[in-house]
Amino acid sequence: MTSKQKQPNIVFFLWDNLGWGEVGCYGGGLLRGAPTPRIDALAAQGSRLLNFNVEAQCTPSRSAILTGRHPIRSGTHTIPITGGPEGLTRWEVSIAQALADSGYATGMWGKWHLGSDPEQRSPVDFGFDEAVWCPRTADEVMWTMQSYFPEGTVTSAPYAGKTQIPLELQPIYSKKKGSKAEVIATFDAKFRTDFDRKITDWAIDFMRRSKQAGKPFYLYLPYTQPHIPPIPDPEFAGKTKRGNWADVLTQIDAFTGKILDKLDELGLTKDTIVVWTSDNGGDSTYRTPAMDPDPLGGQWNGFSGPWRGGIATSLESSNRAPCIIRWPGKVSAGKVSNELVHEVDTFTTLLLAAGAKVPADRRIDGMDMRDFLLGDAEESGRDTVLCLQGNRLQAVKWRQWKAHLFQQEDTFSTWSPYNVPHIHNLEWDPREEHEVTFPHGWVLHPMAAAVTGFLKSLVLEPPIKTGTPDPYLPPKPGELRLEEHLQIGVITQFLQMLVKTHDAVPRIDTGLDTQGG
């Protein structure tokens, strides 16, 4: 952006566990019981990405979007469950902080999932001027619906001794820059029904206030639907007469439309980049509905169109998410692309489009895709995507090819390393059911080069261990620290080592070697 160009506003919609094939412009809509005319119109006004790649779970995906870094670097590559200092360390620089440093008003309403401590690891601690958020996930709403949930403290004798283990219902926090966090509600079934409407209303007020103040704004909207339990807003419950899922889909479409209408009303549409996407693939926790509306949400299985698998795998159903980008006058209307893009690329691209600085003192994985994502270029420039699940590199995508190093069929199944990488061509075999390894072993060469480069970067800048407390400072050359390992197929690459200089890198095993003759 030149000094004469106006800084664009940015509205980033992030839906929770919305599968690739749910909305109309991705093959769903009516097929899923409810049309999505507002989302479909948004896609027609901008670009629709068919190969937008995300992390496999909620926390890693949110971390990648906000930091532009693969979550294994920041210790956010798994979902925290059992307490402790989980989430991002304060050393990380979020897109909100970088934009705030460039004069943006920044606000977030919705699901955070990057730290439960409201005073040390809240959205406001990472650059947001104001936020209302649930610190974790909507799963915990169901705790409030169980008569046997032992709210308070419990023991786990004899192994934990007399330790009092807290089991508390999830709060909803509100906080503004310079003030302390306030608990405004409990995330129970009633608040679940209202939350996404409140998110929409808060966002609309923020846009109005930002325009009045004459400031460009970054509006991050991590909505909570359709994550389980998909209990719709009262206005939409029973509206479609096709069950909760269709009701929620109608709700998602309507709330999207309310935000877009406000941009029109404020005269900001042409000056605003809109990104509309999901954090990962659809839920795969099917439960047959028994009534309509169903107080537990009814049918929970997400839909990912032609792709197989589910959330928390390295199959395409988990890795691909819908993504629509609109910037009138910059992004060609009706553009559709199957070019490889990863969600970390939005970090770098949006910062540069806003005239902000990309952090130069750490590894940033996001590519500058302004010419492609925000322009008319046909190619994204990305050849490779690494599919990580926790600390396991489970698969590698290179152009239309994909090599699986592990077998994992669905969210709840176990995983095991393959003896030989299984190669698939995603254009010939979208469901990844027919491996074509031996005639096409040549594709492992560019994949191995990408893995080698990534592993070298982890050696030169060791990943932050999950649960690391603040303050965190990266190790200096020659300093030995206990770090996590990265499992790549049958190879375990340990990153616990003494690096005398950042130029001295040990031999890297990629795990892409075959054992066959």
N, C-alpha and C positions, 0 to 999 in steps of 0.2 A: 504494500500500500504506500502510495506517495504521500507527501506532506499535505497535498491539496485535496486528497480524497477523504471523504467522510468515514468515520469509523462505523462499521455496520453493527447493528444490534444482533444478538445471537440468542435464539430460543432452541433449547436442546430437549426434545421429548425423549424419555427413556422409559419404556414400558417393561414390566416385570414378568419374565417368562412367557412372552408372546411369541408363539411359533412363526416360522417363516411363511406359512401358508394360511394364516388366519384371516387377513383382510382381503377385500375384494380385488385390489390391484395385484395381489400375489396369489390369486386363484381361490381365495376363501370367500368371505362375505356371505352371499346367499347360500353358498355351499355349506357354510357353518351355521346357517339359520338366521342371519341378519346381514343386510347390505351395509356397506361402509362408504356412503357417498362422499363425505367430507375428506376422508383419508385418500380415497381414489382420486378426488379432484386435486388434492395436494400433489399427488404423484404426477398427474397430468400437467401440472404447472411447473414441475421441476424434473429432477432425475430420479430414477428408480434403480437401485443397485441390486443385482441378483446374486452377487458373490461377496457380500459384506460379511467379514469374519469377526467373530467375537470370542471372548474367553468362555469356558465351559460352565462357569458358575457365577453366582450373583456378585460376591465380593471381588473376585478377580476382574470381572468385567467392568465394574464401577471404578476400580483402581486404574485399569488401563485407560479408560476414557479421561479420567481426571489428571493423570500424571503423564500419559504418553509413553509409559514404560510397561514392559511385560511384568505381570505381578510377581513373578519369582524374584525379580530384582528388589522389590519393596517388602517382601514377606507377607504379601496379601494373596498368595496363590491358592489358599484354601478358605473355606467358610469357618469362622470361629464359632465354637459351640460352648466350650467349657470355661469361659471367663479368662481373666488375665489381661495384659495390655495388648489387646488385639487391635488390628487396623493399621493405618498408615502411621509411621513415625513422623514427627514434626519436621524432620529433615526434608521430606518430600515437598516439591513445589507443584501445586495444583494449577489447572488452567484458570480457575477463579482468581487465585493470587496473582498470576501473571497478568491477567486482564485488569484486575483492580489496580495494579501498579501502573497500568497504562490509561487510567482514568475512567474505567468502567464501573458502573453500579452492578453489584453481583448479588443474586438471590437464589436460594434453593428451597424447595418445598417437596417433601416426599420421603422416600426410603434412602437412608444413608449407607449403613452396613459397612462402614470403614472405621469403626471405633465406637465403643459404648460409653466412654468417659465424656460427659457433656462439657467439662471444663478444660480438657486437654486435647481431645481428639474429635471435636465437633466440626460441622461444616464451617462455622465461623473461624475456627482455628486454622482453616485451610483457605482463607481468602474470601469467604462469603460475607457480605455486609449483614445479611439477615437470613434466617432459616427457621423452618419448622420441620421436624423430622422424627421418624421412628429410627432408633439406633440400629435395629437388626431387621428381622424379617416377619412377614405376615403369618408364618407358621404358628407363632406364639399366640396369635389371636385364639387359636383353638384351645389353648390352655385355659382361657377364661370361660370356656364352655364345658369344662369337665368338673363334676362335683368332687372328684377324687384328686384334683390337683392340690398338693400340699403347700399352699402359699405361705411363705415365711422362711424358716430355716429347717434343715433336716441334717441328720448325721449319716455317716457311712462307716460304722464300726465293723471290724476292729481296725481296718487298714488306714482310715483317716482319723483314727482316735476320736476325740471329742470335738473335732472341728465342726463348727456350725456352717453348713453349706447353704447359701441363700438361693431360694427359688422364688423369684419375684416376677410379677406381671410387667410387661414391657411398657415403659412410659412414652409419652409423646412430649418432646421438648420444643421450646421456642427460645430463640436467642438472637440478639443483635450485637453488632460489633461494639465492644467496650462495656458490655453488661454480662451478668451471669445468666446461665440457663434457667429457664422456668419450666416446671412440669405443668402442662395444660390439660392433660387427659391420660387415660389408660388405653392402650391399644387393645380394646375388646371388640366384640362382634358389632356393637352399636357404632363405635368409632370407625370400624372397618367399612361399614356401609356409607359413611359420610366423608371419609378421608379424601378420596380423589376429587369430589366436588369442592371441598375446602381448598385443596391444592390449586385447583383451577381458579377459584375466587381470589386467593392470595396472589397468584401469579398475575391476574388481571390488574389488581390494585398496584402491584409493583411496577408493571409496565406504565401505568398511568402516572405514578409518582416520578418515575425515571424521566418520562418525557417532560413533565412539568419542571424538573430540575435541570433539563437540558443536557442529560448525560446519556451516552450509549450504555446499553445494559447487556449483561449475560444472565440469562434466565435458564437455570438447570432444573428440569422437571422430571425427577425419577418417580413416576407414578407407581402405585402399589398393585394395580390390576394388570393381568388376570392371575397373578400368583394365588396359590391356594391359601385360604378359602375364597373362591371368587363369588363373594356375596355382593349383589349389585346395590347401587344407590336406590333408595325408596322410589324415586321417580321412574326408574327403569325396571324394578322387580316385577316380573310377570308381564312386561310390556309386549314382548314378542310372542308370547304363548308357545315358545319353543325351548324353554328351560333357561337356567341361570346363565349358561355360557353365551347364548345369543343375546340375552339381556345385557351382559357385561360388554360384549362386542359393540352393541348399540351405544352403550354408555361411553366407551372409549372413543367412538367416532364423534359423539356429540361434544365431549369435552375438548377434543382436538379442535372441533369447529368453533367453540367459544373463544379459544385462544386466538385462532386465526381471524375471527370476526373483530376482536378487540384491536388487533394490529391494523386491520382495515379502518376501523373507526378512528384510531389515533393517527392515521396517515403514515404509518411506519412500515407497511408491507414491502415497499421497494427498497427500504434501507435495512432489511432484516434477513439474516440467514436463518433458515429453519432446518433443523435436523430432526428427523422422526425415526426412531429405531427401537430395538429391544435389547436387553442385556444378554440374553442367551436363548436357547431353544425352549420349546414348550414343556410343561410338566408332563410326567408320565405316571401319575398316581391315580389311576382310574378308579372311580367309585360310581356305581350306577345310581342316578337320581331316583328318588322315591316319591317326590312331590314337586310342585312348581308353584311359587318359588321355593327352593330348597334352602333351609337356613345354613347348611354347610357348604353350599355352592354347587352341588350336583355333579355334573360330569366334568372331571378335572383334566382329562387327557388333552394335551395340546396337539396342534396339527401343523406339520411342517411341509406340506405339499409333497413333492416327489422324494424328499430326503428321509432316510431311515435313522432310527435311534431316538435319543431324547437328551435332555439336559444332563450335564455332568458325564458326558462321554466325549469321544473324539470323532464320532460320526457326524455327517453333515447336518443332521437335524439339530445337533447341539452347537455346531460351529457357525452356521449361517443364520443370520437374522435379517428381517426386512429393514431396509434403510432408504429413506426418501430425503432428498436435499433440495430446498427451494431458495433461490436468490434471484428475484425477477431482474431481467436485464443482464445477468451474469451466467446463470445456469440455463441451458437450453430447455425449453418446455418439452415434455414428453420423451426426454432422453432415457434410454434403457441400456444398461451395460452389465456384462458378465465379467468385467475386469476384476482381478483380485484387489481387495481393499481390506485393511484391518482397522478395527476401531481405534487403535493407537494413532492412526494417521489423522483422525479428526483433531487431535490435540495440536499437532504441529501446524496443520493446515489452517485451523481457525485462529490460532495465535498470530500467524503471519498475515492472515487476511485482515486482522484487527490492528495491525501495526505494533503488536506486542512482541516481546522478546522470548524466544525459546531458551530454556535454561541450558547453559553451555558447560556447566561444571559437573555433569553427570551423563550417563548413557540415556539417550532418548531414542526409543524404537520407532516412533511415528515418522512417517515420510511427509515431505512437503508435496501435497497433491492439489495445490491451488489451480493449476492448469486443467486438471481432470475433474476434481470434485466441484470446483467453483468456476469452471470455464468450459471450453468446447473441446479440449483434448480427448482423443479417442482411447489413449492408453494411460493406465494409472501409474506405470513405472514399477509396480511391485510384481516380482516373479514368484515370491515364496511366502508362505505363511507357516509358522510353527504352531502346532496344536498341542498345547500343554494342558495337563490335568493334574493339579497339585504340583509335585516336583517331578512328574513323569512327562517326558516328551513322548506322547503316544502316537503322533502322526506328523507327517510333513507334507504340505501341499506345494507343488511346483507347477505353475501354469494349470493345465487341465488334469494333471496327474496327482495322485495321492498315494503315499506309502504309509501303511499302518505298521507300527512296531509292537503294538499290543492288541490283544483281542478283548473287547468289552462290548457287549451287545445292547445293554440298556442301563438306565440310571442305577438300578439296584443290583445288577449282576457284578460278579467279581471280574478282575482283569488278570491277564497273564501275558508275558512277553512271547511274541512269535520267535521261532527259531530262525525264520527267514522273513524279511519284510514282505508284506503283502501289498502289491502295487495294484491300483485301480485307475482307470481312466474315467473321470467323473462325467464326461460327455457321453461316453458309451454306456456307462453303468452308474447312473445317479444314486442308486441305492447301495452301492458298494458291496455287492454280493458275489462278484465274479472277478477274482484276482487274475492278473495277466503278467505275473512277475517275470518269468524267465525270458520271454521274447523282448521285454522292455527294461531289462536291468540297467540300461544306460541312463535312465532317468534318476537313478540313485546318485550319480556323480554330482550334478548340480545341487541335489538335496544335501549330500554330505558336505559340500562346500559351505552351504548356508549354516548347517549345524555346527561345523567347525568354527566358523566366524562367531556364532552366537556363544559357544562355549568359551572361546578365547575372551570374549567381552565379559563373561562372568568371572573368569580368572582375574582379569585386570581390574574389575570392579566387583568384588565379591557381593553376592546377594545378601540382603538384610534378613536375618533369621526371624521367622514368625515369633511373635511375642516379645520382640525387642522393646525395652522401655525407652522413654525419652530421658535425657537428650541422647540422640544418636549422632555419631560422627563416623564417616567412612574410614577404613583402615589406611594407614600410610604404607608406602612401599617398604617391604622388609618386616612388616608387622604380622605375626601369626594370630589368626583368630579361628575359632571353631565356627565353621559355616556348614550349611546344608549341602547335600549332594543332589545331583540331578540324575534320575534314572532314564536311560535311553535304550529301550528294548532290553537286550540281554546284557548291556553294558551299564555299570554304575560308575558315573563320572564324579569322583569326590572333588569338592572345591575347598577342602581343608588343606592348605599348603602354605609354605613360606615363599613369598614372591620377593626376591631380592631387588628386582627393578620391574617397572611396568612393561619393560620390553622383553623380559625373560618369561616366556610362556612354555609350559611343558607340552609334551605330545598330547593331542586330543583324540580320543576314541569316539567316533560318531555313532556307533551302534548300528550302522547301516550296512555292515558287511554281511554277506550271506554265508551260510554254512553248507550250502549244497555244492555238488560237483560241477 
